[in-house]
Every structure is written in structure tokens, then in C-alpha cells.
Amino acid sequence: MINITVVGTGYVGLVTGACLADFGNRVVCVDNDRKKLDRLGQGEIPFYEPGLKELVAMNRERGRLSFTSDLASAVKDCEVVFIAVGTPPDEDGHADLRYVREVAAAIAEHMDGYTIVVTKSTVPTGTGSVISSIIRERRPEAQFDVVSNPEFLREGSAIGDFMRPDRVVIGASTERAMDMMEKIYRPLYLLRTPIVRTTVTNAEMIKYASNAFLAMKISYINEIANLCDAVGADVNVIARAMGLDGRISSKFLHAGPGYGGSCFPKDTLALMHIAEKAGYEFRILKAVVEVNRRQQMRMVEKIRQLSGDLKGKSIAILGVTFKPNTDDVREAPSLTIIPELQKHGAKIRAHDPIVAALPGISGVTWCNDAYHAAEGADCLVLLTEWNEYRNLEFERLKGLMRRLVIVDCRNVYDPREIRSFGFAYSGVGRSFEATAPWALQEVVVHDGDVVDMGLQHGARS
């Protein structure tokens, strides 16, 4: 059992603390927000993440996980301190390291004996050296190592990502620190999880490079979708065929209204600034960011194309979080699309399974479910692909909506089925001709080889 302190009980810190405790360690999570600590003490989780409430409760009951505002005692008694505080973008898009610096200074004041200080927060290259300098300046005699151990957690599936990761990245400068970190992650050895042993600088860059690449895939497939709209092709078919190529893979090839959340928007901008500081123009990343901004506005245009003049029109919005299974609306497409619709005079009726308010946006009628939102609507817009929206009763919707128009920003529905009920339909990169009955819908695999391209509605001609 290793004594671990995690500073910060936000998304990354709380998930990290609970999972490390579940590995059999004694973990203390520290936060200066007493209201949040009171909620955690009562078994409440300050954000929505499937399975986290149960994991926290179980490890608290077993005495492996605790919460405190007393950083001094938590740091003094531990061997490893994880820094998991926020690094929000400043006005220029740079990662704001003020909280990281504050925590590093506090650790220096209270550490007792050899301590490993681990950055779990997403930080620019060179931050490890900054932390080391802060500690050394305040405690010249201190024995410590600074390690970078970036997180790769997806909101909505964070526990699974921590417990069954694709890889664990550890950036360290001494064998002593590396050995301790590998000891912490030893439970993953049974799963044969790859451990990337590298330098602190490399580990810091791996995080940004990974997120920026995934953002690029999303922007790329959205560009393909926009081209499909222009030439009469179906991006779903194209993405599936592309995904069969092992060099590409099918992940993050889902056309839609653009990426959002707490990571991709922030990390792409931060990496651009890292490049600028180094004197390098990261042209492809600039294009990724611009494509994502434009894509959200294209969804507004799709709605206008099908609905006509929006003044006085009622628009039903299904889903406002940036993805399903989270309550996170940071940089969500809804934050751009809804105000734009309102600027054009539309009245918004919205439903989301978790969220019933959006920061800085007023004038939205929040509804009990999708059908309530659809009452009297001139257009229904799917923005977030929550499971409960996947099998809507379209016959019921016909009786509720004023005009039968659906804009599917996530390509969840079958255009043929939607149109069979009399709806006008628009997806993202899906023309009517390209979704004809003989179009590629599924991939059938036999003995490891693709043998049929899944002609669902008829034989091959």
C-alpha cells in the first residue's frame, strides 16, 4: 500500500483518487472548496460520471479514500503527490498555470522526506522544470522528483479508461521515481498494459499531441461530410470504409457539429501557443480549430435551409452537453448553436437527460422529455446522441410537431425511415441518393476477412 495525495477533486482528480484507492493504495484527496468537500462527505459527486459515485463510496467504506482541506497534513504523510488542478486557457489561449504553481509552492512548504510530485493536469512542455524550480527555491535541501503522468480519460467512460487504458505514460528523470510509479500501476500489468517510460518533456508533449490529433480526425471527417453534402455522398459509409484501414481506425470518425468539452478546444489552442513560443507555425492545427468553429455555424445553416425564416419558429433541441453520459457543457456546440438560432428569432425548447440550464443563455424553455420539447415545434434538432433519443417514436412526433422537420447533427437516424413518416430530414454529409437501399450499412466479417459489405435492403446487383 502506497500513501498517495491527490490535490484537486475536479474531474481528473476525483477519478484518479478513486481509481488509485481501488488499486489498494491509501489516498487522500485535497481541495480548498469546503462546499465540495461537504458534498463528497455526504456521498454526493459534484459532476456526472457513470460508476464514480459507487467507486468512491466503496473505497471510503474500506478506509482507502478520504477527503480533506488540510494540504499540509496530507502532503506530510505521503510518498507521492498528484497535482490534478485545472489549467484553464487564459485570454490568449495559453494554459494558465497559476493553480499548478500555487500547489507546487504548498507542497514544497509541507513535504517531509523524499517525495514524488506528479503532474496529472494537462500542462505545457517545460512545466515539470517550473515545478522543480519552485520546490528547489523554497526547499533547497528537499529530496524529490517531478514526474509527468498525463491522463487520457474520456468523460462518460473515465473509470474504464483508467482501469483498462491503452497505455500509461510516465515521464521521469530518475529510476527511483520510475520504479515507484510503476509500482503504483502494477495492477495494470495483469492486463499487459503498455507502460511508456520516457522523459518529463516527452510525456507532457504526448498528451497535447494525442488530443490535437484526435481533434484533427474530427475536423477532417467533418470536412469530408461537408464535401459529401456538396457531391451527393454519404459520410457514414465513407467513414466506415475508412475505419476498416488499420492505419486509420474507426475511432473519432463520426461527423457532427464539431468537438467540444474540457480538453480538445483548450488543448488545441494551448499546443498552438506552445508552437508559437518555439517559433513554429502549426498550420494544420490552426485549420483544425477554424474548421471546428465553422462546423457549428454550418448546423445553424442546415436548420435554416430546412425551416426557412426562423423568426417566431419553435426549435426543439435534444441534448446540450458536448457528448452523452456527462453533464459537461464546456465548449459544447449547443453554446454556439442555440444563441445563433435565437439571433434569427427562433424560440428554443430544449431537453437534456442531465442538464437543464446553460451558462450565459436565457430564454430557453426546458422540457421534461423529447416529446415535450417537440410539442408545437417547427424543427427538431438532435445535438447530443444520448441513448434515449436513438429510438424516438416518429409517429408520435408527427402528432406533436407543427412542421415535420428533423436536423440530425449526429447522424443517428436512418434517413429512409425518417422520410417514410413524412419528415424532411437533414444529416451531416448524408445525401438522399447516397443513403439508397443498396448503400453500405454494415460490415460482415468472416474468419477475419471482410466478405460482404452488408447490403441490408436487397441483393447486390
C-alpha positions in Angstrom: 0.0 0.0 0.0 1.4 3.4 -1.0 0.3 6.6 0.7 -0.9 9.0 -2.1 -2.2 12.5 -2.0 -4.2 13.9 -4.9 -4.5 17.7 -4.9 -7.8 18.7 -6.7 -11.1 17.0 -6.6 -12.3 18.0 -10.1 -13.0 15.6 -12.8 -9.4 14.3 -13.2 -8.5 14.4 -9.5 -11.6 12.6 -8.2 -11.5 9.9 -10.8 -7.7 9.4 -10.3 -8.1 9.3 -6.5 -10.9 6.8 -6.5 -9.2 4.5 -9.0 -5.8 4.6 -7.2 -7.6 3.8 -4.0 -9.3 0.9 -5.8 -5.8 -0.3 -6.7 -5.3 -0.8 -2.9 -3.5 2.4 -2.1 -4.3 4.8 0.8 -5.4 8.0 -1.0 -6.2 11.4 0.4 -7.9 13.9 -1.9 -7.3 17.6 -1.1 -9.4 20.6 -2.1 -9.8 24.1 -0.8 -13.5 24.2 -1.7 -15.2 23.3 1.5 -18.7 23.1 0.0 -17.4 20.5 -2.5 -15.8 18.5 0.4 -19.0 18.6 2.3 -20.9 17.2 -0.6 -18.3 14.5 -1.1 -18.5 13.7 2.6 -22.3 13.1 2.1 -21.6 10.8 -0.8 -22.5 13.3 -3.5 -20.4 13.6 -6.6 -20.1 17.2 -7.9 -20.4 16.1 -11.5 -21.9 13.3 -13.5 -19.7 10.3 -14.3 -21.2 6.8 -14.6 -20.0 4.5 -11.8 -17.9 7.1 -9.9 -20.3 7.5 -7.0 -20.3 3.8 -6.3 -16.5 3.6 -6.6 -15.9 6.5 -4.2 -18.4 5.1 -1.7 -16.9 1.6 -1.7 -13.3 2.9 -1.2 -14.4 5.3 1.5 -16.1 2.4 3.4 -12.9 0.3 3.1 -10.8 3.2 4.5 -8.7 3.7 1.4 -10.1 7.0 0.3 -10.6 10.2 2.3 -11.1 13.9 1.7 -9.6 17.0 3.4 -8.9 20.7 3.0 -5.7 20.3 5.1 -3.0 20.1 2.4 -0.2 20.3 5.0 -1.0 17.1 6.8 -1.9 15.3 3.5 1.4 16.1 1.9 3.5 15.5 5.0 2.4 11.9 5.4 2.5 10.8 1.7 5.1 9.3 -0.7 3.5 10.6 -3.9 1.6 13.8 -4.6 -0.5 14.1 -7.7 -1.3 17.6 -8.9 -4.7 17.5 -10.6 -5.8 21.1 -10.6 -7.3 23.0 -13.5 -5.2 24.6 -16.3 -7.8 26.7 -18.0 -6.9 28.8 -21.0 -6.2 32.5 -20.4 -7.4 35.3 -22.7 -4.8 34.4 -25.3 -5.4 30.6 -25.2 -2.3 29.8 -23.2 -2.7 27.2 -20.4 -3.0 29.1 -17.1 -0.6 27.5 -14.6 -1.4 29.7 -11.6 -3.0 26.8 -9.7 -0.2 24.4 -10.5 2.3 26.9 -9.3 0.4 27.5 -6.1 0.2 23.8 -5.4 3.9 23.3 -6.1 4.8 26.0 -3.6 2.5 24.5 -1.0 4.0 21.0 -1.5 7.4 22.5 -1.0 6.4 24.0 2.3 5.0 20.8 3.8 6.8 17.8 2.2 8.7 15.6 4.7 11.3 13.3 3.3 11.7 12.1 -0.3 8.5 12.9 -2.3 7.5 12.3 -5.9 5.5 15.2 -7.3 3.3 14.1 -10.3 1.6 16.3 -12.7 -1.7 14.7 -13.7 -3.0 18.0 -15.0 -2.5 18.8 -18.7 0.4 21.2 -18.8 2.7 22.7 -21.5 6.1 21.3 -22.1 8.6 22.7 -19.5 6.1 22.7 -16.6 8.0 19.9 -14.9 11.0 22.2 -14.8 8.9 25.0 -13.5 7.6 22.9 -10.6 11.1 21.6 -9.8 12.4 25.2 -9.7 9.6 26.3 -7.4 10.2 23.5 -4.9 14.0 23.9 -5.1 13.8 27.6 -4.5 11.7 27.1 -1.3 13.4 23.9 -0.1 17.0 23.7 -1.3 17.6 20.7 0.8 14.5 18.8 -0.2 14.7 15.3 -1.8 12.1 15.0 -4.5 11.4 14.1 -8.1 9.0 15.6 -10.5 7.1 13.2 -12.8 4.6 13.7 -15.7 1.8 11.2 -15.8 -0.8 12.6 -18.2 -4.4 11.4 -18.1 -6.3 10.1 -21.0 -9.8 10.0 -19.6 -12.9 10.3 -21.7 -15.9 11.9 -19.9 -18.6 9.2 -19.7 -16.2 6.3 -19.6 -13.4 7.6 -17.3 -13.3 4.7 -14.9 -13.0 2.2 -17.7 -10.3 4.3 -19.3 -8.3 4.4 -16.0 -8.7 0.8 -15.2 -8.2 -0.5 -18.8 -6.1 2.1 -20.5 -4.5 1.8 -23.9 -1.2 2.9 -22.3 0.2 4.6 -19.3 2.7 7.4 -19.9 5.3 8.0 -17.2 7.9 10.8 -17.7 10.6 10.8 -15.1 14.3 11.7 -14.7 15.4 9.0 -12.1 15.0 5.3 -11.8 13.8 5.8 -8.2 10.8 7.8 -9.4 10.1 5.5 -12.3 10.1 2.4 -10.1 7.6 4.0 -7.7 5.3 5.0 -10.5 5.4 1.5 -12.0 4.6 0.1 -8.5 1.5 2.3 -8.4 0.3 1.0 -11.8 1.3 -2.6 -11.1 -2.3 -3.8 -11.0 -2.5 -3.0 -14.8 0.4 -5.4 -15.5 -2.1 -8.3 -15.5 -3.8 -6.6 -18.4 -0.5 -6.3 -20.2 -1.0 -2.5 -20.4 1.9 -0.9 -22.2 4.0 1.4 -20.0 5.7 4.2 -21.8 8.9 5.2 -19.9 10.1 8.5 -21.1 11.3 12.0 -20.1 9.1 14.6 -18.4 9.1 16.8 -21.5 8.1 13.9 -23.8 5.3 12.9 -21.5 4.0 16.5 -21.4 4.0 16.7 -25.2 2.4 13.2 -25.7 -0.8 14.5 -24.0 -1.1 17.5 -26.2 -0.1 15.7 -29.4 -2.7 13.0 -28.7 -5.6 15.3 -28.1 -4.7 17.5 -31.0 -4.5 14.5 -33.4 -8.0 13.3 -32.2 -9.4 16.8 -32.7 -7.9 16.8 -36.2 -9.6 13.5 -37.0 -12.9 15.0 -36.0 -12.4 18.2 -38.1 -11.2 16.1 -41.0 -14.3 13.8 -41.1 -16.4 16.9 -40.8 -14.7 18.4 -43.8 -15.4 15.1 -45.7 -19.0 15.3 -44.6 -19.3 18.9 -45.9 -17.9 17.7 -49.2 -20.3 14.8 -49.2 -23.2 17.2 -48.9 -21.9 19.0 -52.0 -21.3 15.9 -54.2 -24.1 13.6 -53.0 -22.2 11.1 -51.0 -22.9 9.5 -47.5 -20.2 10.2 -44.9 -21.3 7.3 -42.8 -20.5 4.9 -45.5 -17.2 6.6 -46.2 -16.2 6.7 -42.5 -16.9 3.0 -42.0 -14.9 2.1 -45.0 -12.0 4.3 -43.9 -12.2 2.9 -40.4 -11.5 -0.6 -41.7 -8.0 0.5 -42.6 -5.9 -0.4 -39.6 -3.7 2.6 -40.2 -6.7 4.9 -39.7 -9.1 3.1 -37.4 -12.8 3.9 -36.9 -12.4 5.9 -33.7 -13.2 9.7 -33.9 -14.5 9.4 -37.4 -18.1 10.5 -36.6 -19.3 13.5 -38.5 -21.2 16.1 -36.4 -21.4 19.6 -35.1 -17.8 19.7 -34.0 -15.8 18.8 -30.9 -16.3 20.4 -27.5 -15.7 19.6 -23.9 -12.9 20.5 -21.5 -10.0 19.1 -23.4 -9.9 19.4 -27.2 -10.8 23.1 -27.5 -8.4 24.0 -24.7 -5.5 21.7 -25.7 -5.5 22.5 -29.4 -5.2 26.2 -28.6 -2.5 25.5 -25.9 -0.5 23.4 -28.4 -0.7 26.2 -31.0 0.7 28.6 -28.4 3.5 26.2 -27.5 4.4 26.1 -31.2 4.3 29.9 -31.5 6.5 30.3 -28.4 9.0 27.9 -30.0 8.9 29.9 -33.2 7.0 27.3 -35.3 3.7 27.9 -37.2 1.5 24.9 -36.6 -0.6 25.4 -39.8 -2.6 22.2 -39.7 -3.7 22.8 -36.1 -4.9 26.3 -37.0 -7.0 24.7 -39.7 -8.4 22.2 -37.2 -9.6 24.9 -34.9 -11.1 27.0 -37.7 -12.9 24.0 -39.2 -14.4 23.2 -35.8 -15.6 26.8 -35.4 -17.2 26.8 -38.9 -18.8 23.4 -38.4 -21.1 24.7 -35.6 -22.3 27.5 -37.8 -23.0 25.0 -40.6 -25.5 23.3 -38.3 -27.4 26.6 -38.0 -27.4 26.9 -41.7 -28.8 23.4 -42.1 -31.6 24.3 -39.7 -32.3 27.5 -41.7 -32.3 25.7 -45.0 -35.0 23.2 -44.0 -37.0 25.6 -41.8 -36.9 28.8 -43.7 -37.1 32.1 -41.9 -36.6 31.3 -38.2 -38.4 34.4 -36.8 -41.1 33.2 -34.5 -40.3 29.5 -35.3 -40.1 27.0 -32.4 -37.0 24.8 -32.5 -36.7 21.7 -30.3 -33.2 20.9 -29.2 -32.4 17.4 -28.0 -29.2 17.3 -25.9 -27.0 20.2 -24.9 -23.9 18.5 -23.3 -20.9 18.2 -25.6 -21.3 14.4 -25.6 -23.5 11.7 -23.9 -23.0 10.4 -20.4 -21.7 13.6 -19.0 -23.1 16.9 -17.6 -20.2 18.9 -19.1 -21.3 21.7 -21.4 -17.9 23.4 -21.7 -17.4 24.4 -25.3 -20.4 22.4 -26.3 -21.8 23.1 -29.8 -25.1 24.0 -28.1 -23.4 27.1 -26.6 -22.9 28.4 -30.1 -25.9 27.0 -32.0 -28.7 28.0 -29.6 -27.7 31.7 -29.3 -27.3 31.8 -33.1 -30.8 30.4 -33.6 -32.1 32.9 -31.1 -30.5 35.8 -33.0 -32.5 34.7 -36.0 -35.7 35.0 -33.9 -36.2 31.3 -33.1 -37.8 30.2 -29.8 -35.9 27.3 -28.2 -37.5 24.4 -26.4 -34.7 22.0 -25.1 -34.3 18.8 -23.3 -31.2 17.0 -21.9 -31.2 14.0 -19.6 -28.8 15.6 -17.2 -28.6 19.4 -17.8 -31.5 21.9 -17.5 -29.5 25.2 -17.9 -26.8 26.7 -20.0 -24.3 29.3 -18.7 -25.0 32.7 -20.2 -28.0 31.6 -22.2 -31.5 32.7 -21.3 -34.9 32.4 -23.0 -34.8 28.6 -23.3 -37.9 26.6 -22.3 -36.6 23.4 -20.6 -38.8 20.4 -21.2 -39.4 17.1 -19.4 -38.5 14.8 -22.3 -38.0 14.8 -26.0 -41.7 14.6 -26.8 -42.4 17.6 -24.5 -39.7 19.6 -26.4 -41.3 18.6 -29.7 -44.7 20.0 -28.9 -45.6 22.6 -31.5 -42.0 22.6 -32.9 -41.3 23.7 -36.4 -38.0 21.7 -36.4 -36.4 19.1 -34.1 -32.6 19.2 -33.8 -30.6 16.3 -32.4 -27.4 17.8 -30.9 -26.2 15.2 -28.4 -26.7 11.4 -29.1 -28.0 10.3 -25.7 -29.3 6.8 -25.9 -32.8 7.8 -25.1 -33.0 9.8 -28.3 -32.0 6.9 -30.5 -35.4 5.2 -30.8 -37.9 8.0 -30.8 -41.5 7.2 -31.9 -41.7 9.2 -35.1 -45.4 8.5 -35.5 -45.9 10.2 -32.1 -43.7 13.1 -33.1 -45.9 13.6 -36.2 -48.8 14.3 -33.9 -46.9 16.8 -31.7 -44.9 18.9 -34.2 -46.2 21.8 -36.1 -43.9 21.1 -39.1 -42.2 17.8 -39.8 -38.6 18.8 -40.0 -35.6 17.0 -38.4 -32.0 18.0 -38.4 -29.8 15.2 -37.2 -26.5 16.7 -36.2 -25.1 13.3 -35.1 -26.3 11.1 -38.0 -28.2 8.8 -35.6 -31.3 8.2 -37.6 -31.9 6.3 -40.9 -32.9 8.9 -43.5 -35.2 6.5 -45.3 -37.1 5.7 -42.1 -37.5 9.4 -41.2 -38.7 10.3 -44.6 -41.2 7.4 -44.6 -43.0 9.1 -41.8 -43.3 12.3 -43.9 -40.4 14.2 -42.3 -38.0 16.5 -44.1 -34.5 15.3 -43.0 -31.0 16.6 -43.0 -28.0 14.9 -41.5 -24.3 15.8 -41.7 -22.8 14.7 -45.0 -25.7 12.3 -45.9 -27.5 13.0 -49.2 -30.7 11.2 -50.0 -29.3 9.4 -53.0 -26.3 8.2 -51.1 -28.5 6.5 -48.5 -30.4 4.4 -51.0 -31.3 0.8 -50.0 -28.2 -0.7 -51.6 -25.8 1.7 -49.7 -23.2 0.3 -47.3 -24.8 -0.1 -43.9 -22.9 -2.8 -42.1 -19.7 -4.8 -42.4 -19.9 -8.5 -42.1 -16.6 -10.2 -41.1 -15.9 -13.9 -41.6 -12.7 -15.6 -40.4 -11.1 -12.2 -40.0 -11.8 -11.1 -43.6 -14.5 -8.7 -44.8 -16.6 -10.8 -47.2 -19.8 -8.7 -47.5 -20.5 -5.0 -47.3 -23.8 -5.6 -45.7 -26.5 -4.9 -48.3 -29.4 -4.7 -45.9 -32.2 -4.0 -48.2 -31.7 -6.2 -51.2 -29.2 -8.3 -53.1 -26.2 -7.0 -54.9 -27.0 -6.0 -58.5 
